[in-house]
Amino acid sequence: MTERVFNFSPGPATLPLPVLQEVQQNLLALPGVGASILEISHRSKTFEQIIAQAEENIRRLLNLSEEYHVLFLQGGASLQFSQVPMSFLRGSGRSADYIVTGSWAKRALAEAQREGDVRVVWDGKGDNYSRVPQPGEVQIDPRAVYVHFTSNETIQGIQFATEPETGDVPLVCDASSDFLSRPIDVKRYGLIYAGAQKNVGPAGVTIVIIRQDLLEQVPDNLPTMLNYRVHAEHRSLYNTPPVFAVYIVMLVTRWLLENIGGLEQMHAINRQKAQMLYDAIDRSEGFYRGHAQADSRSLMNVTWRLPSEELEAEFVKQAKEAGLHELKGHRSVGGIRASIYNAMPIEGVRTLVEFMEHFRQKHA
């Protein structure tokens, strides 16, 4: 099959078509280089320019000050679940506060508990992880070494609209599934980490943004590859980085700047796409039942159920036949999940909404 489908995969996810076309055009030989991006040395001037441009693009998109370092690491968010508490919790004699909103927050919590004392300051289990906490529900320990939260839960389809208030306690965020999907006030964060494979690139590179004061707290006795300070000092070139993945990140962030016009515009498009889907769910007279409570609905991952598992299986089957792929919900929660990250075109969401209405009329 050479015709492109609408790919609603939760990750790795669809990439901007102009980016894929540029990669295809230049895959055999980068202009002026004579070798493929898959072949060049990470020590070459060409790649040094690529990784520097990727960093500069991220800085422009987020309006980052020099107080923050941008790192391109490996191991995914799953490694950050360990690297964060290893760096700041282990041996501190203090606790870390964790806000548990779903599957990925629980994984981060489990790794932190290996490293020291952890307080769960809010857990959405009682509501089946269908919402994020309201202001005032989270009581932060002012002596905590950091507060950790997951800005968007891909499996449950819930998202923080704004950051939790943490006072002077550093805020750490797993932003893997909504990174660069909307503007954020970076000054409120001590550390942000994100696997690239949702909104920013292919699998293989993890972006970490860390504030200087936290970088200075990283202990010297960590393994070298798990030391943020080492990677900052070497500008993410201490070891061989994922060259191709960083190259794609550079192209995607350039697309966000030049084709989209920045994060305000990207956020507006993402709101429009999500609203189309939620409207289809809300007007279905109960045939489609959204998982997330209305004030916690994700703009990235829309999750819903049908009247029976048999109908859900039929929905996924017929949707795929219609060119709408990867709509099956996560095995832990079932149902349907449409991941509509930055690169999902409005046309794809519109086609899905039309299919949903046709399917409902046929099976309601």
N, C-alpha and C positions, 0 to 999 in steps of 0.2 A: 504494500500500500504506500503510495507516494502522496496522496491527498491528505492534508492535515485535518485532524479532527479537533474538536473542542475538548481540551484536556483539563479536567477538574481535579487532577491528582493533588493530594495534600503535600506532596514533596517527595522527591524532586518534582518540580512543578513547571508549568508552561513558561517559556521565556519570550521576550519581545521578538516579534518576527524580524524587524530591522536588524536586531543583534544577530540572530541566527543567519540571516542573509549575508551580513558582513563576515561572520566567521566562515561561512561556506566559501565565499569569494576569495578569502585570504588564507585558507587553511593550508594550501600547498606551500605558500611562501608569503610572509609578511612583506608589505610594500617596502622596498629599499633594503631588505634584509637578505632575501634569497633563501630563507629557511622557514619551516613551519613554526608556529608558536609551540607545537608539541616537541620541537627539536632544540630550541635555543637554550643556552645556558642561563641559569638564574643569576649568574654573575655578570651577564652581558649588559652593556649600556642600554640595549633595547628593553630588556626586562626591568632594569632599574627605572627606566622612564615609565613603563607600564604600571608598576606597583606604586610609584610616586603619583601618577595620575589618578589611580584608583583611590588613593588616600585623599588627594586634593578634592576629588569629586564628592566624597563622603563628607569632607569638612565643609564644602560649600552647601551641600544639601541640608546639613544639620546645623550650620552656622557654628562650627566648633572653634573654640578658642585654643590657643597654644597650651592651655592648662591640661588639655586632654591628648592622650596618645591613641593612635589608631593602629591596631595590630591585626595581621592576617595569619591566623594560626590553623591548626588541624585538630582532628578529634571530635568535631561537632560540639553541639551544646552539651552532649552527654559527658564529654571530658570536662567542660566548664562546671558541671554539677559538682565535680570533685576539686578542680583547681581553685575555685573561689574559696571554699572552706579551708583547703590546705593552706592557702595564702594568708587568710585573715582570721580564721577561727581557731585552728590548731594551735594549742599552747598559749592562747591569749588570756586564759583565765576568765573569760567572759562568754556570753551566749550570743547566738545569732537568732534573729526573728524571721520566721518563714510564714508567708501567706499562701495557703494551699487552696487552689481553685480548680484543680483537675489533675489529669494524668501526668502531665509533665512537671507540674509543681510537686507532685508526690515523689517523682523520681529524683528531683533536685533535693528534696528533703531527706530522702533515704541516704543519699551520698553524704550530705552534710552531717548526718547523725553518726557517721563513722569517724568524724574528725573532732567532735566536741559537743558541748551542750547546745541544744537547739530548742527554741520555744516555738510552738505552733500558735501564732497569735490570731489566726482565723482559719477555719476549715469549712468548706462548702459541702461536706459530705451529707449533712442533714437535708440539703436541698438537691441532692443528687447532682451536685456540681453544675447547677443550672444558672448560677449567677456569681457575680463578684461582690465583695463586701461593699456596704454603703459607708459613706463617711461617718466616722464615730464608732463603727463596729470593731475597728482594729486598734488595740492599745499597745503601743510600741514601748519597749523598755529603753529608756534614754541612754542606758549603758551598753546596749547591744553593739556588737562590732559592725553589724550591717543588718539591713532588712532586705529580704529576697522576695521578689514576686515574678510571676509569669504574666506578661502583658496580654497574651492571647493564647487560649487553650484550643489547639487545633482539633482535638478529638471531641470535646464537648461543644465547641462553637461559642465560647464566651470570651469577652474582651473588656479590659479596663478602658473606660473613656478618658480618664485622667489618672495620673500617678497617685498612689497612696501618700498621705502626709507622713513624713518620718522625722520632722524637725531637723536636728543636727546629726542624726544617725545616717551614715551612708546608705544610699538606695542602690541595690543591685537588681538588674532586670534581665531575665531571659526573654529577649525580644525576637526569637528565631522566626516566628511566623507573622510578625507585622513590622519588621524592621524596614525603614524607609517607605512605609505605606502612608505616613501622615507626619506632620510636623510634631516635634516634641520639644519640651524645654530641657535641653541636655544639662543645664546647670543644676537641675534637681537630682541628677544621678551621679553616683560614684563610679559605677561600672555597668556597662551594657554589653551583653554578648548575644551573638546571633549566628546560627548556621545559615549559610547563604542560600540554601536550596529551595526557599519559598519565594522570596521576592527579589533577590539580588544576584543570583547566579546558579551554577550547578553545585551538586554535592562535592565536598572536598575541602572547602575553606570555611573557617569560622572567623567572623569579625568580632574583635573585642575593642571596646572604647573604654579607656581607664583614665581616671583623674590622677594628676601627679601626686597628690598627697597619699592616695592609696598605693600607688606604685612604690613610694618610698617605704611603705610598711611591709612589703613582701620580704619574708625571711630569706637569709642566704643559704639555708640548709636544704632547700627544695631541690629535687632533680632539675638539672639545667633546662631541660625541655619544658618543664612545668613552671618556670620562673618568668613571670610577666616582664620583670625588669631586664632580663637578658634579651628578650625579643624586642623590647622597646629600644634598647641600646644598639641593637643590630638592625633596626628598621625592618623587622620581620624577615631578615635574611640570615639568621644564625645558622639554619640548616636549609636544605632545599625545600622551598615552599611549593604549594600546588600551583605551578606556573599557569597552566591552562585555566584553572578555576579563577585565579586572580585576574587574568586577562578578561574573562567574561564579566567579572564584577566591574572592571573598568568600563567595559562597553555598556553594561546595563545602567550604571550610575550616570554615564554620559547621556544615555537615552532619557533618563529621568530629568536631567538638566535641560537638554536641548530639544527633545521631542515633546516631552510632557510639560516642561516649564517649571519644575520644582515640586516640592512636597505638598504645598497648598493645593495645586491643581490635581496632583495624584490623589489626594484625600477626597476631593470633590468627586472625582470619577469613581473612586471606591465606594463612597456613600451612595452614589447613584446606582451602581451595580447591586449593592446589598439591598437597597430599598426595593428594587424590582423583585428580588426573590422573596423578601419578607412580605411584600404586598401579596404575592401569589399565594403564600402560605396562609396569610390572615384572611383572605377572601375565599378560601376553599371550603368554608363551612365545616371545619373539623376533619376534612379528609386528610389534609396535611397538618401535622402537629409539630410545631417547633419545639426543640429541646430547651433553648435558652430563654430565660425570662426577658421581657421586652427591653428593660433598661441595661441588660448585659449582653445583648446580641453582638456577635462578632461581625466585622466588616470583611473578614478574610475567609472564614469557614462557616457556612450556613448548614445547620443540621436539623433534620426533621424525620418524623416517623409517618408511616401509612397505617391503615387499619389492621393490617396483618403482615407477618413476615413473608408470606407467599406473595402478596402484592408488592412488597418491597423488592423481592427478587425479580419479579416480572418487570417492575419499573426500571431496575438497573439493566436488565436484558434488553428491553425495548429502547431504552435511552442509548445504549451502545450501538444498536442497529441504526439509530438516527444520527450517529456521529457525536454523541455526548458521552465521553468516556470517564472512567474512574469516579463514579458517583456512589459506590458502595460505602456505607459508613464503617467506621473502625470496628474491628471484631469485638472490642470490649463493650460497645454501646449499641451496635447495630444501626438499622435505619439507613438514611441517605445523608451524604455529606457532599456539598458543592464547595470546593476551594476556589475562591475567586480573587487570587492575588493580583498584584499590580498588572501583570502582563495578560491577564484574561481580558479579552476585548468585550466591550458592551454587547456586541453582536452575539457572542457566545452565551451570555446571560439571557439575552432576549430569546434566543433559540431554546434555551432550557425552560424558560417561563412558558413559552408557547407549547412545548412538549408537556409540561406539567398540567396545563389546562386541558389539553387534548386527552391525556391519560385519565384525569379526574372525571371528565365527562363520560368516558367510556366505562369506568369502573366504580363510580360512586353509587 
